[in-house]
Amino acid sequence: MAPSDKPLRPRAILALILVFSIGFAAGCGGGDDETAEPEQARDPVPVESLNGKTFNSTEVKGHELVDGTMITLSFGPDALTASAGCNSIRGAMEVDDGSFYLSKTAGTLVGCPSDRQAQDEWLTSVLGAGLRPYDDGGNLLLLGRGVEITMEEGTVPGGPPPIVGTTWELNSYSGSDGTVSSVKQGVRLPFILFKGNGTLSIFDGCDEGKGLADVYEDRGMIRFAVVRSTLKTCPGLTGEVSDAMLPVLEGETSYTFEGQNLVISRKGSTLTFTPG
């Protein structure tokens, strides 16, 4: 081997290393161009297009769901109903810059195991922080703070029960100002039961009564004729619920289903019932 070859070997090795490194970096750079963030790779979904639809979760990243549970979201006009395996969560929905937020939340008061109660609280916080919807190959992808929820359109398991013949228990109520209130603990759950003969039974949290009501399912309308009660005085929380409930159940009202919930509206006030 000639003496002049010795000083060239390290330089040749260094040159080969540099060439390999540059080529490898260029190859990685090409891969980066093909890989996009989720927000860039998927088409945004207008929140308004979700109105009247129900979605069930198929995959959740950022939170491990309790075994046997899933997330269900039902979108109504300016309102959202959600469930994560125990209580029904409902509230006014706000839209801002393509994201939707749940505000003025109310929920049922069903006793839940601690893990499901914690999951309800987690979902409420996620919805309150806001989620942005995207199309994910025909499914709905919701991106939020530290969470990704993939959902498919469907119905609440079992679908809503028939309006006539079901005992509907009051979940929450709201006034014309949009403030949502839930039925407080310590109040026997108010209910309404529409019967097939055009009559109804009602308990407004304090007083029991009867009345007449025609349900027009093809028009989403209920016409209340008479709602009678014993007219006893209802103090405190029971009186508040009664005062919110009875004025809505007068004359012609509209109704719709949000998931399994029955929502009756009149003059800007609403009553939300869950099947008993």
Legacy VTK file of the C-alpha trace (Angstrom):
# vtk DataFile Version 3.0
C-alpha trace
ASCII
DATASET POLYDATA
POINTS 276 float
0.000 0.000 0.000
1.436 3.389 -0.975
2.168 5.804 1.877
0.035 8.498 0.189
-3.090 6.314 0.648
-3.085 6.519 4.460
-4.189 10.152 4.966
-6.978 9.765 2.385
-8.848 6.965 4.143
-10.397 8.996 7.007
-11.420 11.765 4.587
-13.056 9.237 2.269
-14.937 7.697 5.166
-16.047 11.152 6.367
-17.217 12.049 2.856
-19.252 8.876 2.608
-20.844 9.570 5.997
-21.796 13.111 4.939
-23.246 11.941 1.630
-25.273 9.240 3.388
-26.503 11.688 6.043
-27.594 14.264 3.465
-29.391 11.627 1.400
-31.118 10.198 4.456
-32.244 13.662 5.577
-33.592 14.400 2.113
-35.532 11.167 2.152
-37.028 12.002 5.563
-37.911 15.472 4.329
-39.967 13.968 1.510
-41.829 11.825 4.047
-42.673 14.894 6.142
-44.392 16.474 3.139
-46.722 13.464 2.927
-47.574 13.388 6.615
-49.982 16.092 7.792
-51.501 16.997 11.099
-55.072 15.660 11.606
-56.549 19.138 11.198
-54.913 19.518 7.785
-55.550 16.003 6.500
-59.307 15.950 7.135
-62.132 18.200 6.025
-63.876 20.279 8.722
-67.554 19.484 9.271
-69.949 22.438 9.775
-71.513 22.122 13.205
-74.890 23.132 11.750
-74.915 19.979 9.600
-74.988 17.819 12.751
-78.398 19.128 13.834
-80.900 16.318 14.386
-78.244 13.589 14.323
-76.974 11.164 16.956
-73.441 9.727 17.076
-71.896 6.881 19.068
-68.188 6.588 19.823
-66.114 3.832 18.221
-62.702 4.949 19.498
-61.494 7.390 22.138
-57.889 8.584 22.469
-56.822 10.520 25.532
-59.187 8.763 27.927
-59.861 5.120 28.696
-63.604 4.528 28.815
-65.107 2.425 31.577
-65.729 -1.106 30.350
-69.105 -1.499 28.689
-69.625 2.225 28.074
-69.447 4.542 25.102
-70.044 8.215 24.390
-73.312 9.239 22.729
-73.952 12.757 21.432
-77.304 13.980 20.101
-77.389 17.387 18.421
-80.532 19.519 18.594
-81.243 23.123 17.659
-78.798 25.086 19.833
-78.682 22.216 22.344
-76.639 19.092 22.939
-77.459 15.899 24.829
-74.610 13.608 25.853
-74.118 10.364 27.722
-71.039 8.467 28.850
-72.677 5.473 30.465
-74.785 6.776 33.325
-76.387 10.207 33.552
-77.840 12.196 30.690
-76.028 15.513 30.232
-77.829 18.330 28.433
-77.235 21.995 27.878
-77.163 24.908 25.500
-74.644 24.568 22.670
-72.528 27.444 21.429
-70.550 27.499 18.176
-67.387 29.542 17.727
-64.881 29.363 14.869
-65.936 25.868 13.821
-65.942 24.365 17.319
-68.917 23.645 19.552
-69.113 24.114 23.306
-71.595 22.914 25.907
-72.704 25.600 28.337
-75.331 25.955 31.049
-75.170 22.229 31.659
-77.732 20.209 33.546
-77.778 16.491 34.202
-79.956 13.815 35.690
-79.353 12.724 39.247
-79.188 8.977 38.814
-76.796 7.400 41.301
-73.718 6.122 39.447
-70.736 3.989 40.453
-67.739 6.178 41.198
-65.900 5.309 37.962
-68.901 6.215 35.814
-69.555 9.363 37.821
-65.941 10.420 37.204
-66.410 9.680 33.500
-69.519 11.877 33.393
-67.510 14.709 34.951
-64.692 14.148 32.447
-67.081 14.286 29.472
-68.729 17.431 30.816
-65.327 19.129 31.064
-64.352 18.001 27.536
-67.588 19.356 26.057
-67.193 22.573 28.014
-63.667 23.067 26.650
-64.922 22.617 23.081
-64.602 20.099 20.257
-63.942 20.657 16.561
-65.623 18.212 14.114
-63.923 16.710 11.060
-64.854 14.140 8.447
-62.847 10.950 8.887
-63.701 8.668 6.002
-67.436 9.014 6.550
-67.167 8.973 10.342
-67.112 11.981 12.652
-63.807 12.880 14.291
-63.944 15.276 17.232
-60.687 16.927 18.269
-60.390 18.675 21.591
-57.887 19.453 24.285
-55.920 16.234 24.677
-58.655 14.023 23.265
-59.706 12.497 19.945
-63.142 10.895 19.646
-64.120 8.929 16.557
-67.889 8.483 16.165
-70.297 6.903 13.732
-73.798 8.112 13.050
-76.510 5.995 14.539
-79.166 6.132 17.182
-79.246 5.894 20.917
-79.251 2.157 21.666
-82.858 1.037 21.440
-83.993 4.385 20.030
-86.480 6.659 21.787
-89.524 4.915 23.249
-93.037 5.835 22.093
-94.259 9.139 23.459
-97.653 7.662 24.364
-97.585 5.048 27.113
-94.126 5.961 28.433
-93.626 7.580 31.814
-91.476 10.648 31.107
-89.447 11.918 34.075
-88.324 15.543 34.133
-84.581 15.880 33.565
-84.122 19.633 33.228
-85.983 22.792 32.334
-85.060 26.151 30.863
-86.681 29.542 30.597
-86.826 31.909 27.657
-83.428 33.332 28.721
-81.820 29.972 27.954
-80.749 29.203 31.525
-80.909 25.453 32.091
-81.769 24.073 35.539
-81.763 20.479 36.684
-84.140 18.875 39.129
-82.486 19.221 42.528
-81.773 16.394 44.913
-84.507 15.978 47.464
-87.275 16.563 44.932
-89.298 13.574 43.863
-88.882 13.384 40.102
-91.782 15.050 38.273
-93.265 13.038 35.427
-95.901 13.072 32.702
-97.667 10.077 31.183
-99.612 10.398 27.928
-102.335 7.772 27.603
-103.817 6.354 24.434
-107.277 7.789 25.080
-106.139 11.431 24.950
-105.730 11.807 28.696
-102.616 12.260 30.799
-101.353 11.865 34.333
-98.868 14.339 35.750
-96.800 14.940 38.863
-95.088 18.343 38.915
-92.763 17.629 41.826
-95.335 18.567 44.421
-98.853 18.004 43.161
-100.483 15.178 41.214
-103.005 15.862 38.511
-104.767 14.762 35.361
-105.560 16.374 32.056
-106.331 16.129 28.376
-103.739 16.159 25.609
-103.699 15.229 21.920
-100.353 14.081 20.544
-99.782 14.703 16.830
-96.730 12.596 16.050
-96.714 13.484 12.354
-96.440 17.191 13.214
-94.274 17.063 16.349
-96.977 18.862 18.276
-98.958 18.328 21.488
-102.160 20.231 22.235
-102.898 20.429 25.958
-106.530 21.176 26.768
-106.835 20.847 30.535
-104.263 20.038 33.217
-105.880 19.776 36.636
-104.227 19.426 40.030
-105.257 19.595 43.671
-103.958 23.192 43.741
-102.146 22.729 47.029
-99.350 25.141 47.875
-95.902 23.921 46.841
-93.100 25.675 48.775
-89.370 25.762 48.166
-87.755 23.648 45.475
-90.949 21.791 44.654
-92.714 25.069 44.000
-89.914 26.223 41.703
-90.166 23.083 39.605
-93.947 23.272 39.460
-93.823 26.941 38.399
-91.404 26.075 35.596
-93.265 22.989 34.425
-96.947 23.852 34.302
-96.811 26.998 32.076
-95.173 24.955 29.311
-97.953 22.367 29.358
-100.616 24.721 28.039
-102.240 25.025 24.618
-100.164 24.067 21.596
-96.584 23.022 22.170
-93.883 21.530 19.968
-91.857 18.485 20.840
-88.818 16.667 19.532
-86.532 13.838 20.555
-82.886 14.387 21.423
-81.546 10.877 21.676
-83.944 9.180 24.071
-84.955 12.465 25.649
-88.313 14.109 24.992
-88.104 17.910 24.739
-91.357 19.910 24.942
-91.139 23.618 24.079
-93.489 26.581 24.344
-92.741 30.287 23.953
-88.999 29.834 24.407
-89.223 27.639 27.502
-88.420 23.933 27.410
-88.922 20.813 29.479
-86.575 17.866 28.913
-87.754 14.429 29.996
-86.035 11.057 30.099
-87.939 7.759 29.853
-88.685 6.355 33.307
LINES 1 277
276 0 1 2 3 4 5 6 7 8 9 10 11 12 13 14 15 16 17 18 19 20 21 22 23 24 25 26 27 28 29 30 31 32 33 34 35 36 37 38 39 40 41 42 43 44 45 46 47 48 49 50 51 52 53 54 55 56 57 58 59 60 61 62 63 64 65 66 67 68 69 70 71 72 73 74 75 76 77 78 79 80 81 82 83 84 85 86 87 88 89 90 91 92 93 94 95 96 97 98 99 100 101 102 103 104 105 106 107 108 109 110 111 112 113 114 115 116 117 118 119 120 121 122 123 124 125 126 127 128 129 130 131 132 133 134 135 136 137 138 139 140 141 142 143 144 145 146 147 148 149 150 151 152 153 154 155 156 157 158 159 160 161 162 163 164 165 166 167 168 169 170 171 172 173 174 175 176 177 178 179 180 181 182 183 184 185 186 187 188 189 190 191 192 193 194 195 196 197 198 199 200 201 202 203 204 205 206 207 208 209 210 211 212 213 214 215 216 217 218 219 220 221 222 223 224 225 226 227 228 229 230 231 232 233 234 235 236 237 238 239 240 241 242 243 244 245 246 247 248 249 250 251 252 253 254 255 256 257 258 259 260 261 262 263 264 265 266 267 268 269 270 271 272 273 274 275
